[in-house]
Amino acid sequence: MRLKESLVISFYIIAAIWLVFLVSCISPADLKGFGIKPRQTSGLMGIMLFPFLHANLSHIISNTCALMTLLPLTFMLGKGLAAEACAIILVTSGGLVWIFGQPGTVHIGASGMVFGLMGFLIFAGPLHGKPWLMILSIAMVFVYGGSIFINLFNFAPGISWAGHFFGLMSGVFAAWMTKPEAS
């Protein structure tokens, strides 16, 4: 897929995230309540919605900055592959947060997708066996390795370490699930 098309698709995804954020800012309803609520049936819908819900401006800006790089890189691998990887990351990370997340909490934000895309791009090279993808994977380790290490187990109040951790693991799983069949 060409860079321009990858950027356009990424723009629309990020615009949708911002649109939901802006609606949540002016809405009298608290949309954050639609996030993942671990082991509550009312929190199942959050598995599909959590990347679109953000706590505040700094939260969405932080995730937007990462997504502005990670989404286009992922879509450069091909629209079908990227869509499949994103779907696996969304459902798997959200499902694992719903199963293993701390009870009585609500998990929101695109950081699960951010960590998932990092994991996908780091492991897609070795698992897919394409030399140029391996170079991208190595570059991802150098660029994002420190961020992953610092933020993966951030246990600060209000930070979903489960979202980060299961996002990363879901990205690795997505790389494995989308690897080409051996000939």
N, C-alpha and C positions, 0 to 999 in steps of 0.2 A: 504494500500500500504506500502511496506517495505521502510525503511529509504534509503537504497542504491538506489532504483528506483526513489524515490522522489528527491534525490540529483542529479541524472543523468539528470532527466527532467529539474530541476532548472538550472543546469549547462548549458544545451543547450539553454535555454531561455536567460540567462545572457550572454552567448557567442554570441548570435545573436545581443543583444543590443550593445556589445562591437565591434562586426564586423561592424555594421552600423556606430558606432562612429569613428572607425579607417578609414573606407572608407570616411567619411565626413572630416577627417583631411587631407587626401591626395587628395581629389577630388577638382577640381577647382570650381565645383558648390557648392553653399551654400545649403546643404540639410536641414538646420534648417528651411528654407522657406516652407518645406512640413509639418510643424506643424499645429496645429489648429489655424485658423484665424476666430475669432468669426463673425458669421453672413455673411460670404463671401462664396460663392459656391466653390471658389478655396481652401478654408480651410476645406472642408468636408473630404477630403482624410486624413487630419491630425488626424481625430478621430481614425483611425486605426494605424497611424504611430507615434503619439506623444511619446509613451513610449520608442521608439527606437532612438529618436533624443535628443542629449544633447548639451548644450552650450559650455562646457569645461571639462577638466579632473576632477576638483573637483566636478562638477555636477554629472558626471557619477559614480565617486567613492562613493559619498554620497548615491546615489540610489542603487548602487551595494551592499554596506554593508547591507542595510536594506533588499534587495531582497534575499540575501544569507541566511537569517533567515526565512523570511516570505513565500517565495515560497516553500521550503521543508516542512514547517509546514502545509501549505495549501494542498500540494499534499499528505501528509501523511493521510489526510482525505479521500482520494480516487481520482483516476485519473479523473473519470467522474465528480465528484462534484467539484474538483479544476478547471477543464477546463470550466465548466459551470459558476462557480463564476468569474473566470478571464475574460471570455467573457462578462458577465453582467457588471463587473466593467469597462472594456475597453470601451464598447459601451455607457454605461450610463454616465460615468464620462466625456468621450470625447464629447458626445452629449450635455450634460449640459454646459460644458465649451464653446462649439460652440454657444449655445443659449444665455448664460448669461455672457460670458467673455467680458472683456473690448474691445471695438472696436479699431482697429488699432494695435492690439498686435498679437504676435504669441506665442502659448503655446506649449512647448516641455518638454520632460523629463518623467522619469518613476515615479516621485513622486505621480502622480495621482493613479498609480497602487499600490505604496507603502502604501499610505493612505487608498486605497480601501481594500487592503489585511488586514491592521490593523483593519479596521471597520468590515470586514467579520469575522476575527478570534475572535474579541471581542464579536460580537453579535451572532455568530453561536452557541455558547454554550447554552445560554438561549433559543434561538429560536429552536434549534434542539433537546434540552432536553436530551442530553447524559451527564452523570456525568463527564466522563473524558474530554469531550469537554468544560464543564463548568469550570473545573480546568484550562484548557488551556486559556479560555477567561479571567479568573481572573488573570492569570500570564501575559497575554498580557496587561491588564490594568496597572499592576505594572511596567512592563518593558517599555511599549511604551506610557503610559498615559501622562507623562510629555512632551514627544516629540510631541505628538498630540496637547496638549494645547499650547505649545510654537510656533509650526510651522503652526498650522491651519490657523491662521489669520495673517500671516507674510506679511505685506503690503510693504515690501522693494522693491525698483525698481528691475525689472528683476526676481522677485519671483512670481509665479502664485498661489496666494492664492485661486483662483477659482479652480485650478487643485487639490490643497490639500483638499479644502472643498468638492467639488463634488466627488472627489475620495473617501473620507471617507463616504459620504452619499451613494455612489454607492455600497460600501462594505457592509453597513448595509442593503441596498436593496437586494444585492446578498444573504446575509444570510437569509433574509426573503423569497426570491423567491426559495431558495433551501431547505427550511425546509421540513422535511418529512410530508406527509399527515397525518392528525389526523385519528386514527382508530375508 
